[in-house]
């Protein structure tokens, strides 16, 4: 009887340690999230699973073209936006009627956008947007189908609102030749 009790106590302690480590990992290091919507196509598609790195921005600042995760302006529980950083703190961002993105008056050389931004989709960036010391300007890669910093409801993203950066895309089992059960 004593041996069974020791084994149960040992197993219980092991499970408690595993649960605590899992909680700490998910809370402070990384978490899995699933992409919903088409705002980041062709880079990320509906149903893609990502691991979000929540720790690296504690040691370094976000960089241009990083894909970041942040809560939406509506503060919906367990909902996050995934967008690409275009403008960095202190910079001025503007998008002209031809869809050109300007950073501090110079055209941004990049190839992440799925298409040229339509003139009616420039939003608040039709006029120069100057970022504060802790603000970032973000765009979805599917530029004409993305709710991002061009919308006054989203606006500039504050450093403290960034949950982390998309670090790793996990391929669905169906892409490994394993069929999903239906």
C-alpha positions in Angstrom: 0.0 0.0 0.0 2.8 2.4 0.9 4.5 1.8 -2.5 1.3 2.5 -4.4 0.8 5.8 -2.4 4.4 6.8 -3.2 3.9 6.1 -6.9 0.7 8.1 -7.0 2.4 11.0 -5.2 5.3 10.9 -7.5 3.1 10.8 -10.6 1.0 13.7 -9.2 4.1 15.8 -8.6 5.4 15.0 -12.1 2.1 16.1 -13.6 2.0 19.3 -11.5 5.5 20.2 -12.7 4.6 19.6 -16.3 1.5 21.7 -16.0 3.4 24.6 -14.3 6.1 24.5 -17.0 3.5 24.5 -19.7 1.6 27.4 -18.2 4.9 29.4 -17.9 5.9 28.6 -21.5 2.5 29.6 -22.9 2.3 32.8 -20.7 5.8 34.1 -21.2 7.7 32.3 -24.0 5.5 31.2 -26.8 2.0 30.2 -27.8 0.2 28.5 -30.7 -2.3 30.6 -32.6 -4.3 29.9 -35.8 -4.7 32.3 -38.6 -8.3 33.4 -39.5 -9.0 35.4 -42.5 -7.0 36.4 -45.6 -5.3 39.7 -44.5 -1.8 38.2 -44.6 -2.1 36.2 -47.8 0.0 35.1 -49.6 2.4 34.8 -46.6 -0.1 33.3 -44.2 -3.4 31.6 -45.1 -6.6 30.8 -43.3 -6.0 27.8 -41.0 -2.2 28.2 -40.7 -0.9 27.4 -37.2 1.8 29.7 -35.8 4.0 29.7 -32.8 4.2 33.2 -31.5 7.5 34.2 -29.9 6.6 36.2 -26.8 10.1 36.6 -25.3 12.5 38.1 -27.9 11.0 41.6 -27.8 12.0 41.7 -24.1 15.6 41.8 -25.3 15.3 43.6 -28.6 13.0 46.0 -30.4 10.7 44.9 -33.2 12.1 45.5 -36.7 10.7 46.5 -40.0 8.9 43.6 -41.8 8.6 41.5 -38.6 5.1 39.9 -38.5 3.7 40.7 -35.1 0.6 39.7 -33.1 -1.4 42.2 -31.1 -4.9 42.5 -29.7 -7.5 44.3 -31.8 -8.8 47.7 -30.9 -12.1 46.2 -29.8 -10.3 44.1 -27.1 -12.1 40.9 -28.0 -11.0 38.1 -25.7 -8.7 35.5 -27.3 -8.6 37.4 -30.6 -5.4 38.8 -32.0 -4.4 40.6 -35.2 -1.4 39.4 -37.2 0.2 42.1 -39.4 3.6 43.1 -40.8 5.5 46.1 -39.3 6.1 48.8 -42.0 6.8 51.9 -40.0 9.1 52.2 -36.9 9.0 54.7 -34.0 9.7 58.3 -35.0 9.2 57.7 -38.7 6.6 59.3 -41.0 4.5 56.9 -43.2 2.4 57.9 -46.1 0.7 56.0 -49.0 0.0 57.9 -52.2 -2.9 57.4 -54.7 -0.7 55.0 -56.7 -0.2 52.7 -53.8 3.4 53.6 -53.1 4.4 53.5 -49.4 6.8 56.2 -48.2 8.9 56.2 -45.1 10.2 59.6 -44.2 9.6 60.8 -47.8 11.4 57.9 -49.5 9.6 54.9 -51.3 9.8 51.8 -49.2 11.4 48.9 -51.2 9.6 45.8 -50.2 7.9 42.9 -51.9 5.5 41.5 -49.3 2.3 43.1 -50.5 0.0 40.8 -52.5 -1.1 43.7 -54.7 -0.7 47.4 -55.2 -2.8 49.4 -52.7 -5.9 50.8 -54.3 -6.3 54.6 -54.0 -9.5 54.3 -51.9 -7.6 51.9 -49.5 -4.9 54.3 -48.3 -7.0 55.3 -45.3 -5.4 57.7 -42.8 -2.0 57.1 -44.5 -3.2 59.2 -47.5 -1.8 62.0 -45.3 1.5 61.7 -43.5 1.3 59.7 -40.3 4.1 60.4 -37.8 4.7 57.7 -35.3 5.4 58.3 -31.7 8.5 57.0 -29.8 6.7 53.7 -29.0 4.5 53.3 -32.1 4.5 51.1 -35.1 2.6 51.2 -38.4 1.4 47.8 -39.6 -0.1 46.5 -42.8 -1.5 43.1 -43.8 0.2 41.5 -46.8 -3.1 41.3 -48.6 -3.1 45.1 -48.7 -6.6 45.7 -50.2 -8.3 43.2 -47.8 -6.7 44.0 -44.5 -7.9 45.9 -41.4 -4.6 47.5 -40.2 -3.0 50.8 -39.3 -4.6 52.6 -42.2 -7.9 52.3 -40.4 -8.4 54.9 -37.7 -9.9 52.2 -35.4 -6.7 50.3 -35.5 -4.2 53.1 -36.0 -0.6 53.0 -34.7 0.3 50.0 -32.6 2.0 50.8 -29.3 5.0 48.7 -28.2 3.2 47.6 -25.0 0.4 46.1 -27.1 2.6 43.8 -29.1 2.1 40.2 -27.8 5.0 38.8 -29.8 6.2 38.0 -33.3 5.2 35.1 -35.6 8.1 32.8 -35.2 7.2 29.5 -36.8 4.5 28.3 -39.1 3.4 24.7 -38.3 2.3 22.8 -41.4 -1.1 21.0 -41.1 -0.9 17.2 -41.2 -2.7 17.2 -44.6 0.4 18.9 -46.1 2.6 16.0 -44.9 0.4 13.5 -46.8 -1.6 12.6 -43.8 -5.3 12.9 -44.5 -7.6 14.6 -42.0 -10.6 12.5 -40.8 -13.9 14.0 -41.8 
